Amino acid sequence: MPHLLTLTNVSAAYASAVPVIRDINLTLDAGELVAVLGGNGAGKSTLLRTLSGLLPCLTGRVEFAGADITRSAPHQRVESGLIQVPEGRQMLAGLSVEENLLLGGYVHRRHAEQIAQGLAEVYELFPRLLERRSQAAGLLSGGEQQMVALGRALMAKPKVLLLDEPSFGLAPLVVADTFAVIRRLREQGMPILLIEQNARKALDVADRALVLRAGQIVASGSAAELSRSDEVKQSYLGQATSPI
């Protein structure tokens, strides 16, 4: 059975043309959560920008839902169901919570019933947003803005959800709440590619994971395997390992 999302030997660069990610091979299957770990500058967000079409591939091929989308524009990828929750939430601060959510459903704007159903599902997942639906998004706390960012993405009815550092800038209790929602989405069968610096939280919810360093994959395997890896423990989980 073909993978839902496949990257084959993908490299990408910014204006300097020096590759930031190199020879990336990655797959995501239906109902699976794959975590991408790595420190600052490892290439994690560049990987998502390439997947979203915001950065072109220098080399390689991207396939999604059986189609080659290597040269597809960002809006075409969104319309096909490849939806990203960007790092930092990126709210339209002057618009209300509900207006921000409705922007996520723009691709389904001709289907009023689907939009209404999507709003109801988001408010069920995030009851606090229902209470604040008329409030300006810029006045929300960081955790509430993360709820809006997730809800906005879900309004687009994603076939794959791309999460870029969902714990960024959040207090520990809010991080726990955010990952509880990610776990719930995974249990509902949502395919997720999770980019995250909090390796402990990411490995706790992931099926598989890979580690990026200097733009290349240096380790991959099941979440359980990487959790036991001495290198991952030392570099990303803050655990010392016993000498051999």
N, C-alpha and C positions, 0 to 999 in steps of 0.2 A: 504494500500500500504506500503511495507516495506521501512524502512529508507535507504538512500544511505550509511550512515556510522553510526555504533552503537557501543558504548562502554558500557559493562555491568559489573558493580562491579570490575572495573580494578584497580589494585594496582601495583606499580613498585618501585624498589629500585636499588641503586648502590651497590658497593662492601660490604658495611656494612650490607646489607640485612634489614636495617630499612626502611620501606616504605616511599618514598618521596611523592607519590600520593596514596590516599587510597579510595577505593570504588567509583570510578568515573563512573557515569552514564551520557552518553551524546549521543545525536543524531544529525545528519545533513541530511537534505533532499535536493533533487535536486533543484537548483536555490536559495539556502538559504545561508545567511552569518551569522554565529554564532561567536560571540566574546567571548574570555576567558580573563577576567580581573583579576588583582591581583598584589601585590607588589613584590619586589625582594624576592626570596626564597619561593614564594607561591607554586611553582611546575609547572608553566606554560610551561617552556621549557622541563621539564621532561615529561610532558604529550605529547608534540610533538615528543620527542625522542622515547617514547613508541609507539606512532602511526606509526612512520616511521620504527619501527623494530630495532632501534639502541639500545634499552633497552628492555629486555624481560619482559613480564607480570609475576608478582608473582602470582596474582589471576585474575580471570575474563576472559572476551571474547571480541575480536574485530572482527566485521563483516563489510565487505566492498563490495558493489555491489552484495550482496546476498551470499557472500562466507565468511567462517571463516578464517581469516588471523592471528589469535592469534599467531601462531608459524611460520608464513611466514618470510623469510629473507628479508632484506631491498630491495635488487634488485628485488625481486618478487613483492613487494608492488609498487615499481616504475613502473615496467612493467604493473601492473594492473591499473595504473593511479592515484595512491596516491602520490602526488608530494609536496615536502617541499621546501620553500624558507627559508634558515637558517638565524638566527640572525647574523649580522655582514657581510652579503653578501658572504664572502668566495670566492672571486675571485681567479683565477689562474693568478697572477699579470703579469707574463711574456708573457702570451698569449694575442692575440688581442681580441678586443670586439667580433668580429665574431667567432673566435675560441672558446671563452667561450660559446657563444650562441649555437654553433654546438654541444658542449658537452652535452647540455640539450636534443638535439634531437637524442642522441646516440641510444636510444631504438628503434628508427624508421630508423636506418641507412640503411636498405635494401630498403627503399622507398624514392628515391631521390626527386621525385615530392613533397612528403609530407614535406620533409626537406625544400625545396625551398619555398613552400607555407608558412611554419611556419616562416621562416626568413622574408618573405615579410610582414606577419601579425605583427611580432614584430617591424619591422622598421616603419610600419604604426602607431603603438601604441606609439613608441618612436622614432620620427624622428631624435633626437639628436644622437642616436646610429648609425643611417645610416651614419651620417657625420663623426663619429669616429670609424667606423667599423674596420679600420686597425690599430688603436691606441692600445697600450698596456693597458690592463684593469687596471693595477696598477697605471697608471697615471691619471685616471679619478677622478673626485670629488666624495664625498660620495653619493650624489644624483644620479650621473650617474652610479655609481656602483650598486645602488639599482635598477636602470632601467635594468642593465644587469642581476642581480639576478632574477628579475621578468621575464624578457624575456627568460632567460635560462630555467626557470621552465615551461613557456608556450610552449617552443619548444617540451616538452615531451607530449603535448596534455593531460593535467591533467583532470581526472574526478572529483577530489577534489584537491583544492589548500590549502596547509597548510602554513600559513604566520607566521613566528616567529619574532615578534618585528620589523615590517618594518620601523618604525619611529626612530629606535635606532640610536643615534649619528647624526641625521640630523638637519639642521637649520629649523626654523619654516616655512619658505616659501617652502622649499623642502618637508617638512612633508605634507603640504597642497597639493602639486602636487602629492605626493605618494598616498594620500588618494583619490584624484580625480581619479587616475587610478584604485584603488581598487573599487571605486563606479562604474566606467565604466564596469569593469569586472563583477561585481555583476549584473548590468543592462543587460549584455549580457547573463546572466544565469549561470555564473561560480559558482559552489558551493565552498564556502570558509570557512575554520576555521581559525579565526584570533586571534593570541595571541598578546596582546598589553597592555603596561602600560599606554598609553595615552587614558584613559577611555573616555574622551570627544569625541575624534575623532572616536574611535571604536564604541561607541554607536550611533554616528551620521550616520554610514553606515550599522550597523548591523540590522538584523531582530530580533534575539534573543541574549541573553548574559547570561553568568554565571560568578560568582565570586569565585576564588580559594583563600583559606587561609590555610596555613600550610598543603597543599596537599589535602584538602577536599573542595568540593563545599559547600559554605555557603549561596549562593543566586543564583536564576536563574529566568528567565522570559523574556518577550519581552524587546527589547531595550528601549521602551518608559516607561515601568514599572520600570526598573532599573534606568533610568534617573531621575525618580521622587522619588526614594528611599532615605530617609534621610541618611542612612548608606553609600550608594554609593556616595551621594553628599559630605558628610563629609570626607570620606576616600579616594575617587578617583577623585572627581571633584573639590575639593578645595573650596566647598561652605558651609557656615554656615547654620544651619537650625534654624527655629524659635522654641523657647521653647514651650512646650505643656501647 
